[in-house]
Amino acid sequence: MSIEEYEVIIIGAGPSGLSAGIFVARQRAKCLLISKDLGGQMNMIPKLENYPGTIMSSGPLLAKTLENQYLTFNGEMTFDTVERVDEVEGSTDLKVKTGRSEYLTKSLILAPGKVPNNLGVENEIQFQNKGVHYCTKCDAPFYQGRTTATVGVGGYLLESGILLSRMASKVYLIYRGGQLGGDKDMIESIKKKNNVELVPNSSVTLVSGNNSLQQIQIKDNSGVEKMINVDGLFVEMGSKINLDFVKHLVKLNTKGEIEVTDGGKTTHPAIFASGDATNIPYKQIVAACGDGAAAGISAFNYIEKLKGKPGIRSDWKKTIGDTVFHY
Ligand SMILES: Cc1cc2nc3c(=O)[nH]c(=O)nc-3n(C[C@H](O)[C@H](O)[C@H](O)COP(=O)(O)OP(=O)(O)OC[C@H]3O[C@@H](n4cnc5c(N)ncnc54)[C@H](O)[C@@H]3O)c2cc1C
């Protein structure tokens, strides 16, 4: 059986991979986007307020719009899981093995994003986006003047507490240990906030409410339980990035993120990366889209150079007479 060959394969149909796809497919390169699902973390955003250009949108709506835009340019798409990427001996090609198939590609764009860790309490899923949130920098603005709690670890918890203290009337900061861990200046700043109540040696054991979250149960190290009324609970337990399928080919940093330089270049000449799985500082949709576009152009330029062509600086084209200008 012959293996299907592509010029560019993109892994992940979150905002980053879909944006990369738009920029590659628009250049008429043969492109396949492989993803477990459409939208990635965007599926956890019922109300999207900070994507420039739309005042009120949702994550799933943006995902569908980006998918349509990609397919308009004849990009191909398959829903599957990438299990392994390998170099092909004696060639510059890469082999991409998925759960159902195998493909060859000249170039690869990694956009597999990340998945936030859950709290792990029984009825948590029922209250997701109905009071239980996993991204304080994204969702804190919805809690202006309201009562909130944040539970988590290290720097994630400190950042969450500081962000919420600017918006909410009250913030319970819940952590398992006796001391807060992380940056000393941030700890000092948290301790000075009048609307933040530290809740050490404790964990959240239950979330409850009618249609949306109303109460959380806190259990301390001695086993004493108490209920507190909150409008919102922020879970800041870090997130999982799974790059087992490609970590033998690209350099990862100590946080397990792909190290990228300008244009989404990785340490492998044929592999580019963008979005939340990379070492970018601000993990937001607009950044993922911008970096995806850059990785798309870089991958396209890479395949053009393999053919001895000059590549492009951006994908904005203008034809004057017989000449095509790229800007
Ligand atoms: C609860 C929550 C709320 C948020 N709210 C906002 C907000 O309001 N505004 C904002 O700008 N940002 C928000 N964010 C952050 C934003 O969603 C992310 O920054 C963005 O989605 C990252 O895009 P990405 O394409 O890098 O990765 P992701 O969105 O994580 O997408 C990665 C894709 O890759 C796929 N994938 C992974 N591994 C494989 C594999 N091996 N094979 C095939 N497919 C694979 C996944 O299934 C997924 O489809 C929020 C995040 C969360 C969790």
Ligand as a Chemical Component Dictionary entry (heavy atoms), coordinates in Angstrom:
data_LIG
# 
_chem_comp.id                   LIG 
_chem_comp.type                 NON-POLYMER 
_chem_comp.pdbx_formal_charge   0 
_chem_comp.three_letter_code    LIG 
# 
loop_
_chem_comp_atom.comp_id 
_chem_comp_atom.atom_id 
_chem_comp_atom.alt_atom_id 
_chem_comp_atom.type_symbol 
_chem_comp_atom.charge 
_chem_comp_atom.model_Cartn_x 
_chem_comp_atom.model_Cartn_y 
_chem_comp_atom.model_Cartn_z 
_chem_comp_atom.pdbx_ordinal 
LIG C1  C1  C 0 -10.809 27.280 30.154 1  
LIG C2  C2  C 0 -9.999  28.076 29.177 2  
LIG C3  C3  C 0 -10.438 29.327 28.813 3  
LIG C4  C4  C 0 -9.692  30.089 27.930 4  
LIG N1  N1  N 0 -10.157 31.327 27.587 5  
LIG C5  C5  C 0 -9.461  32.078 26.700 6  
LIG C6  C6  C 0 -9.932  33.364 26.306 7  
LIG O1  O1  O 0 -10.974 33.833 26.766 8  
LIG N2  N2  N 0 -9.181  34.071 25.410 9  
LIG C7  C7  C 0 -8.008  33.598 24.889 10 
LIG O2  O2  O 0 -7.398  34.261 24.068 11 
LIG N3  N3  N 0 -7.531  32.382 25.269 12 
LIG C8  C8  C 0 -8.215  31.615 26.149 13 
LIG N4  N4  N 0 -7.735  30.397 26.545 14 
LIG C9  C9  C 0 -6.425  29.959 26.023 15 
LIG C10 C10 C 0 -6.546  29.446 24.579 16 
LIG O3  O3  O 0 -7.638  28.552 24.480 17 
LIG C11 C11 C 0 -5.252  28.788 24.147 18 
LIG O4  O4  O 0 -4.194  29.708 24.284 19 
LIG C12 C12 C 0 -5.317  28.325 22.690 20 
LIG O5  O5  O 0 -6.426  27.463 22.469 21 
LIG C13 C13 C 0 -4.047  27.589 22.303 22 
LIG O6  O6  O 0 -4.167  27.173 20.993 23 
LIG P1  P1  P 0 -3.293  25.973 20.392 24 
LIG O7  O7  O 0 -3.721  25.847 18.971 25 
LIG O8  O8  O 0 -1.862  26.175 20.680 26 
LIG O9  O9  O 0 -3.688  24.661 21.227 27 
LIG P2  P2  P 0 -5.046  23.961 21.600 28 
LIG O10 O10 O 0 -6.186  24.896 21.589 29 
LIG O11 O11 O 0 -4.743  23.239 22.859 30 
LIG O12 O12 O 0 -5.287  22.900 20.421 31 
LIG C14 C14 C 0 -4.420  21.806 20.230 32 
LIG C15 C15 C 0 -5.066  20.790 19.301 33 
LIG O13 O13 O 0 -4.117  19.738 19.037 34 
LIG C16 C16 C 0 -4.759  18.465 19.145 35 
LIG N5  N5  N 0 -3.738  17.446 19.463 36 
LIG C17 C17 C 0 -2.917  17.405 20.539 37 
LIG N6  N6  N 0 -2.094  16.335 20.464 38 
LIG C18 C18 C 0 -2.415  15.685 19.312 39 
LIG C19 C19 C 0 -1.940  14.489 18.682 40 
LIG N7  N7  N 0 -0.955  13.754 19.219 41 
LIG N8  N8  N 0 -2.514  14.101 17.522 42 
LIG C20 C20 C 0 -3.511  14.832 16.961 43 
LIG N9  N9  N 0 -4.006  15.978 17.523 44 
LIG C21 C21 C 0 -3.458  16.389 18.671 45 
LIG C22 C22 C 0 -5.782  18.696 20.257 46 
LIG O14 O14 O 0 -6.787  17.696 20.223 47 
LIG C23 C23 C 0 -6.292  20.099 19.906 48 
LIG O15 O15 O 0 -7.302  20.025 18.930 49 
LIG C24 C24 C 0 -8.467  29.590 27.406 50 
LIG C25 C25 C 0 -8.023  28.312 27.769 51 
LIG C26 C26 C 0 -8.782  27.558 28.646 52 
LIG C27 C27 C 0 -8.312  26.174 29.025 53 
# 
loop_
_chem_comp_bond.comp_id 
_chem_comp_bond.atom_id_1 
_chem_comp_bond.atom_id_2 
_chem_comp_bond.value_order 
_chem_comp_bond.pdbx_ordinal 
LIG C1  C2  SING 1  
LIG C2  C3  SING 2  
LIG C2  C26 DOUB 3  
LIG C3  C4  DOUB 4  
LIG C4  N1  SING 5  
LIG C4  C24 SING 6  
LIG N1  C5  DOUB 7  
LIG C5  C6  SING 8  
LIG C5  C8  SING 9  
LIG C6  O1  DOUB 10 
LIG C6  N2  SING 11 
LIG N2  C7  SING 12 
LIG C7  O2  DOUB 13 
LIG C7  N3  SING 14 
LIG N3  C8  DOUB 15 
LIG C8  N4  SING 16 
LIG N4  C9  SING 17 
LIG N4  C24 SING 18 
LIG C9  C10 SING 19 
LIG C10 O3  SING 20 
LIG C10 C11 SING 21 
LIG C11 O4  SING 22 
LIG C11 C12 SING 23 
LIG C12 O5  SING 24 
LIG C12 C13 SING 25 
LIG C13 O6  SING 26 
LIG O6  P1  SING 27 
LIG P1  O7  DOUB 28 
LIG P1  O8  SING 29 
LIG P1  O9  SING 30 
LIG O9  P2  SING 31 
LIG P2  O10 DOUB 32 
LIG P2  O11 SING 33 
LIG P2  O12 SING 34 
LIG O12 C14 SING 35 
LIG C14 C15 SING 36 
LIG C15 O13 SING 37 
LIG C15 C23 SING 38 
LIG O13 C16 SING 39 
LIG C16 N5  SING 40 
LIG C16 C22 SING 41 
LIG N5  C17 SING 42 
LIG N5  C21 SING 43 
LIG C17 N6  DOUB 44 
LIG N6  C18 SING 45 
LIG C18 C19 SING 46 
LIG C18 C21 DOUB 47 
LIG C19 N7  SING 48 
LIG C19 N8  DOUB 49 
LIG N8  C20 SING 50 
LIG C20 N9  DOUB 51 
LIG N9  C21 SING 52 
LIG C22 O14 SING 53 
LIG C22 C23 SING 54 
LIG C23 O15 SING 55 
LIG C24 C25 DOUB 56 
LIG C25 C26 SING 57 
LIG C26 C27 SING 58 
# 
